[in-house]
């Protein structure tokens, strides 16, 4: 297939994203990505220095859309911080129903690359998680909730814990349990169901 250099790069990233998310980073070779993208291996190395760079680009491409989806899950609901946070977990509960859902691409990448502390994907994953935590902190502070940094961190723990348990058990009840725990935490920090 022919196209501009930018189109080719996008096609490679789309193929890599599909394969890495579906099969796992370690299970996918550059040859497999080339075949999926309908390009040569040489073309991949023209656009990316190697597989590590391709993995980093795959996660970087996921960063903004995933953050936007998490934020949209909360802000699309009118109501209190409790109601909006419950909506976040409700979105996760819906996602687990799809056979295509394989959990958080950032956490999965870190789990696959634990010994490679200098891998660029680890920094991208850490920055992604930190960005959503910062957004939650600002969201909760805007509502005047107590200790919004701690609260944001607690919600992150519940969020990633629910995702992990749902990935293991394929059971939305873990998102529902996390939503109930989040509501309790939010109320302890000063939120009420009708705070907006």
N, C-alpha and C positions, 0 to 999 in steps of 0.2 A: 504494500500500500504506500502511496506517495502522499505528500502533504508538506506544509511548511514545517520548519524546525519546531516551532511552538506547538503545532498540532501533533507532531510526532511525539514530542515530550509529554503532552497531555495524554496521548494514547498509552504511552508506556506507564505513566503514573496510574491511569485508570486500571490497566491490567495488573500492575503490581498491587494496587490497593485491593482489588477483588481477590487475588490469590493470597496475599499476606493475611487478609482478614478471614478468609474462608478456611485456609489450610494451616496458617501459622508461618511466621517469618523463617524459621529454621527449616521448614519442610518445603520451601519454595526456592528453586534455583533461578539463577539469571536466565538460563536456557528456557525454563518454564515461562518466565515473564516475557521473553522474546517471542515465544510461540503464541502466547495469549495476545500480545500486542501486534503480532504479525510484522515483526521487524527482526533484523539480525541482532545477534549478541553484540556485534561491533557497534551497531547503532545505539544500543543501550549505553555502552561505554563512552560513546561520543557525548551523550547527554548527562551521564552520571559517572563519577570517578570509579565507582564500584558498587557492590551490593549494599554496603553500609550507607553510602550516600543516597541510594535509592530508598532504603528503609527510612532514612531521615526525611526525605522528600515526601514519602507516603504519609508519614505522621504529620508533617507540617501542613500538607494539603487537607488533612482531617481536622486540624486544630480549630480554625474559624467556624466551619459548619457545625461541629459538635458543640462548641461553646454557644453558638447562636441557638441551637436546638434546646440546650439546657435552660438558657435564659428565657427563651420563648415559652417553654413549658410552664414557667412561673409567671411571667408577665402577661400572658394571654388570659389569665384568670383574674377577674375582679375580686377584690376582697383583701383579707388580712394576710400577714406573713405566714400564719399557720395554713390558711387555705391555699396560698400559692405554693408553699413547700409541699403540701399534700399533693398538689397537682404535678409537681416534679416527680414524685414517687409513683403517681398514677401513670405517668407517661412511661416510666420504666416497666411497670407491670404490664402495659400493653405491648411493649417491645419484646418481652420474653415469649410472647405467644407466637412470634414468627420464627420458623425454623432457620431463617437466615441470620437471626441475631446471635452473635458470638461474644457478647460482652463489650467491655471497654477496650478499644484498640490500643490505647496508651498503656493501661495496666498490663495487657497481654504482652505488649512489646517488652516492657521492663521485666516481666516474668521470664521471657525467653532469652533475655540478654543479661542475666545477673552477674556473670563473671567479667563482662566487658564494661568496666566502669567508665571508660573513656568513649564509649560509643555515642555518637551524636544524638541518637534516638532517646537516650536517657534524659538528656537535658530538655529536649522538646517535650517529652512526657511530663517531666517535673514542672516545666513552665506552663503547660496546659492546665494541670491540676491547680497550680498556684493562681492562675488567672481566674479560674472559676471560684476558688476560695476567696480571692480578693473581691470579686463581684458580689458574692454572698455577704461578705463583711460590710460592704458599702450599702447593700440593700437592707440589711438588718439595722445598721447604724442610722439610716435615713428614717427608719420607723422608731428610733429612740430605744431600741432594745439594749439591755445591759450586756456589757462585755461582748460586743459583736465579733471581735477576733476569735475568742474561744468558741462562741456559738457557731460561727462559720466553719471552724475546724471540726466541731462535733458533727455538723451536718455532712461534711465531706466524709467522715468516717462511716456514718450511716449509709451514705450514698454508695461508696465503694464496697462496703460490706454487703449491702443488698445486691449489688451487681454480681459480686463473687458468688454469693449463695444461690442466686437465680441461675447463674451459669452452671453451677454444679448440679442443682436439683431441677432446673427448668420449672420453677414454681413461683408464680407471681405473689404468693403469700408472703415471701420475704420482703418484697417492696412494700406491701401493706403493713407489715410489722414495723419496718423502718419508718414509714410515714407516721405511725402512731407514736413511736419513740421520738421522732422529730417534733411532733406537736407538743409532747410533754416538755421537751427541752425548750422549745420556743416560749411556752407559757411560763416556765421557770425564769426565763430571761426577760419577762415582761410583756410578751405578746398575748393578745386575746383574739378570739375568733372574729370580733367586730372592731379591730383596731384601725380600720380604714373607712 
